[in-house]
Amino acid sequence: MTERPRTLREDQRGLSTTEYVIALGLIAIAGWLTWRTFGDHVDFGVRSSATVMLEDD
């Protein structure tokens, strides 16, 4: 019985690791964007409050 050598297209040994790395990268980017947006909103709120407090004096 002759076995045919595996081609790159048929080789799926590293496929799941690659998918996990891609998913982790996408999750990291989404987390960073969420954190940045949240930080911008907090920064705006703090600056607005400080401006109001300074105007009251």
Order of alpha helices (4+ residues) and beta strands (2+ residues): alpha
